[in-house]
Amino acid sequence: MTILFLFVALFALMFIGVPVAVSLGLAGSLTIMIFSQDSVRSLAIKLFETSEHYTLLAIPFFLLAGAFMTTGGVARRLIDFANACVGHIRGGLAIGAVLACMLFAALSGSSPATVAAVGSIAIAGMVRSGYPQAFGAGIVCNAGTLGILIPPSVVMVVYAAATETSVGKLFMAGVVPGIMLGLALMVAIYIIAVKKNLPALPRASFREWLSAARKAIWGLLLMVIILGGIYSGMFTPTEAAAVAAVYSAFVALFVYKDITLRDCPKVLLESGKLSIMLMFIIANAMLFAHVLTTEQIPQAITAWVIEAGLQPWMFLLVVNIVLLVAGAFMEPSAIILILAPILFPIAVQLGIDPIHLGIIMVVNMEIGLITPPVGLNLFVASAVTGMPVTQVIRAVLPWLALMLSFLVIITYVPSISLALPNWLGM
């Protein structure tokens, strides 16, 4: 009865238009007041405890780093570098846009930020060179999802906080799948470009490539600082996020000089707004997860799954279906915080690696970001290009088959996700 009330209340509130974060908090609060022996005061305590979670401190720092990198023109230099590397290939501008998304994803940790930063420059460049605008929008929308798969990733930090797994190990587990998806998109673009005879840029000379690399080096160094620092044990993921924020500000202000000290309050305000919005969702979702734990709902569901004799492959199939449906209607962090506490104990009981489950959930969230009606990347791409959202959706749909195929491979070949962390002895 408690489980039924909790989820009916949640979906009923969301159906009548209550924001997701408020729906989560209200559903959890009502369940505790009606069914639980816990005092209502435990709600306030839980909300306060959430704000003290050390791992979650990484989120505002990564968002701040991404804000400085987006505002400071790093994306433009990364795109120039990507075009110098692959622009001469047939369809090279589109392939370069994917490479730029991969590079920017390794700086920002956010998918919408990657679409906004790369899309605002790359799509216009493709249109000027003779590419259809819809083609460019579809490419950047899909490649932008790499923002939450290639580390650092805000969604991975949220999963780690919800399940108490290693953020560093999750980051390393995302590297190989992220590179794989990027390469798959590049190959698909090349095949389409050859068939449609899409244009290619003149081959960059070694001097031009060196010049582009020199200009982009400060942005590229941030990847080395974050991942190298975490793996070497120099600092934790949260400390890495703080270092990334300071480094990004230094590069934007004093190296590239794309922004001035007068612009800093605006950048801080924008990243602060995003952080508060995300942390409000997380706080309420943590409250919802607290109710699940208090009422031992995950344990009850785990026992039911085990008794039903569900095989690991069947369980993962159900997980993917549930996450794909949820991803079409909700924000990734909220989905992770609601479903991870339920799915995590079942996966452990069935012998599924928690890190592998985390990567599966992140890939599902990637697909959710480009799935109507609530796919964030669709709206960002629409704002960047001026295209109606319906046109962006049509541009993205042909690439969904590739994303779903990639999800199947990641789900049933765990070694792709776990090879690098295991090789590094994590």
SEFI-813147 format. One line per 3 residues: number of its first residue (from 1); their letters; for each residue x, y, z of C-alpha. Coordinates in steps of 0.5 Angstrom, whole numbers, plus 500, padded with zeros to 3 digits. Layout:
NUM = A = X,Y,Z  ...
***
This chain:
1 = MTI = 500,500,500  506,505,502  509,503,495
4 = LFL = 503,504,491  501,511,495  508,514,494
7 = FVA = 509,513,486  501,514,485  502,521,489
10 = LFA = 509,522,485  506,521,478  499,525,480
13 = LMF = 503,531,482  507,531,476  501,530,471
16 = IGV = 497,536,474  504,540,472  507,541,479
19 = PVA = 515,541,478  519,535,478  523,537,484
22 = VSL = 517,539,488  513,533,486  518,529,489
25 = GLA = 519,532,496  511,533,497  510,525,495
28 = GSL = 516,523,500  513,528,505  506,526,505
31 = TIM = 508,518,505  512,519,511  506,523,515
34 = IFS = 501,518,513  504,511,513  511,512,517
37 = QDS = 512,512,524  518,517,523  517,524,526
40 = VRS = 516,530,520  522,533,523  526,528,520
43 = LAI = 524,531,513  528,537,515  534,534,518
46 = KLF = 534,530,511  534,536,507  540,539,511
49 = ETS = 544,533,511  543,532,503  546,539,503
52 = EHY = 552,537,507  554,531,502  561,532,500
55 = TLL = 561,528,493  555,533,491  560,539,492
58 = AIP = 563,537,485  557,539,482  557,547,483
61 = FFL = 564,547,481  564,543,475  558,547,473
64 = LAG = 562,554,474  568,551,470  563,549,464
67 = AFM = 561,556,465  567,560,464  569,555,459
70 = TTG = 563,556,455  563,564,456  571,564,455
73 = GVA = 571,562,448  574,555,449  569,552,445
76 = RRL = 571,556,439  578,554,439  577,546,440
79 = IDF = 572,547,434  578,550,430  583,544,433
82 = ANA = 578,539,431  577,542,424  585,542,423
85 = CVG = 585,535,425  579,532,421  576,537,417
88 = HIR = 579,535,410  575,528,411  569,528,407
91 = GGL = 564,531,412  570,533,416  566,539,419
94 = AIG = 561,535,422  566,530,424  570,536,427
97 = AVL = 563,538,431  563,531,434  570,531,436
100 = ACM = 569,538,439  563,535,443  568,530,445
103 = LFA = 573,535,447  568,540,451  565,534,454
106 = ALS = 571,532,458  571,540,460  564,541,462
109 = GSS = 561,535,465  554,537,462  550,535,456
112 = PAT = 546,542,455  552,546,456  556,542,450
115 = VAA = 550,543,445  550,550,447  558,551,446
118 = VGS = 559,547,440  553,548,437  552,555,437
121 = IAI = 559,555,433  559,549,429  552,549,426
124 = AGM = 553,556,423  560,554,420  557,547,417
127 = VRS = 551,551,414  556,556,411  560,550,408
130 = GYP = 553,547,404  551,542,410  543,542,411
133 = QAF = 542,546,418  538,540,420  543,535,419
136 = GAG = 548,539,423  543,540,429  542,533,429
139 = IVC = 549,531,429  551,536,435  544,534,439
142 = NAG = 547,527,439  554,528,440  552,533,445
145 = TLG = 550,527,450  557,525,451  557,531,456
148 = ILI = 555,526,461  558,520,459  566,522,458
151 = PPS = 568,525,464  567,529,468  560,528,469
154 = VVM = 555,531,473  550,525,472  556,520,474
157 = VVY = 557,525,481  549,524,482  549,516,481
160 = AAA = 556,516,486  552,520,491  546,516,491
163 = TET = 549,509,491  556,511,495  560,508,489
166 = SVG = 567,511,487  566,517,483  573,516,480
169 = KLF = 572,509,478  565,511,474  569,517,471
172 = MAG = 574,512,468  569,507,466  566,512,462
175 = VVP = 572,514,458  572,508,453  564,508,452
178 = GIM = 565,515,451  570,514,445  566,509,442
181 = LGL = 560,513,441  564,519,439  567,514,433
184 = ALM = 561,511,432  558,517,430  564,519,426
187 = VAI = 563,513,422  556,514,421  557,521,418
190 = YII = 563,519,414  558,514,410  553,519,410
193 = AVK = 557,524,407  560,520,402  553,518,399
196 = KNL = 551,525,399  557,528,397  558,533,403
199 = PAL = 563,538,402  570,537,406  575,543,408
202 = PRA = 582,543,405  587,539,408  591,543,414
205 = SFR = 598,544,413  602,542,419  604,549,421
208 = EWL = 596,551,421  595,544,425  600,546,430
211 = SAA = 597,553,431  590,551,432  593,546,437
214 = RKA = 597,551,441  591,556,441  587,550,444
217 = IWG = 592,547,449  590,551,455  583,548,454
220 = LLL = 586,541,453  590,541,459  584,541,463
223 = MVI = 582,534,462  589,532,464  589,536,470
226 = ILG = 582,533,472  583,526,470  590,525,472
229 = GIY = 589,529,478  584,524,480  588,518,478
232 = SGM = 594,520,481  591,521,488  593,528,488
235 = FTP = 586,530,489  579,527,490  573,528,484
238 = TEA = 570,534,489  577,537,489  578,536,482
241 = AAV = 572,540,481  574,546,485  581,546,481
244 = AAV = 578,546,475  573,552,476  579,556,479
247 = YSA = 583,554,472  578,555,468  577,562,471
250 = FVA = 584,563,470  585,561,463  578,565,461
253 = LFV = 581,571,464  588,572,464  590,567,458
256 = YKD = 585,568,453  582,574,455  575,573,452
259 = ITL = 572,575,459  574,581,463  573,581,471
262 = RDC = 567,585,470  564,579,466  565,575,472
265 = PKV = 559,576,477  554,575,471  558,568,470
268 = LLE = 558,566,477  550,568,477  549,564,471
271 = SGK = 552,558,474  549,559,481  542,559,478
274 = LSI = 544,552,475  547,549,481  541,552,485
277 = MLM = 536,549,481  540,542,480  541,542,488
280 = FII = 534,543,489  532,537,485  537,533,488
283 = ANA = 535,535,495  528,533,494  530,527,490
286 = MLF = 534,525,496  528,526,501  524,521,496
289 = AHV = 530,516,496  530,517,504  523,515,504
292 = LTT = 524,509,500  530,506,504  526,508,511
295 = EQI = 520,504,508  525,498,506  522,499,499
298 = PQA = 528,497,495  529,491,499  522,488,498
301 = ITA = 523,489,491  529,486,491  526,480,494
304 = WVI = 520,480,489  525,480,483  529,474,486
307 = EAG = 523,470,488  521,471,481  527,468,478
310 = LQP = 529,474,474  536,473,470  541,478,470
313 = WMF = 540,480,462  532,480,463  533,485,469
316 = LLV = 537,489,465  532,489,459  527,492,464
319 = VNI = 532,497,467  533,500,460  525,500,458
322 = VLL = 524,503,465  530,508,464  528,510,457
325 = VAG = 521,512,458  523,516,464  528,519,460
328 = AFM = 523,522,456  519,526,461  524,527,467
331 = EPS = 531,531,468  537,526,468  539,527,476
334 = AII = 532,526,478  531,519,475  538,517,477
337 = LIL = 536,519,485  529,516,484  531,509,481
340 = API = 538,508,483  537,506,490  531,501,488
343 = LFP = 536,498,482  542,498,486  541,493,491
346 = IAV = 537,488,486  543,489,481  548,487,486
349 = QLG = 544,481,488  544,479,481  552,479,481
352 = IDP = 551,486,476  557,490,477  555,497,480
355 = IHL = 560,501,476  557,497,470  550,499,472
358 = GII = 552,506,473  554,507,466  548,503,463
361 = MVV = 544,509,467  548,514,464  547,512,457
364 = NME = 540,511,458  540,518,460  544,520,454
367 = IGL = 538,518,450  533,521,454  536,528,453
370 = ITP = 534,527,445  528,524,446  521,528,446
373 = PVG = 517,531,450  522,533,455  529,532,452
376 = LNL = 533,538,454  538,538,448  532,539,443
379 = FVA = 531,545,446  538,548,447  539,546,440
382 = SAV = 532,550,438  535,556,441  542,556,438
385 = TGM = 539,555,431  533,558,431  529,552,428
388 = PVT = 523,550,431  523,544,436  519,540,432
391 = QVI = 524,540,426  530,539,431  526,532,433
394 = RAV = 526,530,426  533,532,425  535,528,431
397 = LPW = 530,521,430  535,518,425  541,518,429
400 = LAL = 536,514,435  537,507,432  545,508,433
403 = MLS = 544,511,440  540,505,442  544,500,438
406 = FLV = 550,503,442  546,502,449  545,494,447
409 = IIT = 552,493,446  554,497,453  549,493,457
412 = YVP = 551,486,455  558,487,454  560,490,461
415 = SIS = 568,489,459  567,495,455  565,499,461
418 = LAL = 570,496,466  576,494,462  579,501,464
421 = PNW = 578,501,471  580,494,472  586,495,468
424 = LGM = 588,501,472  587,497,478  581,501,481
***
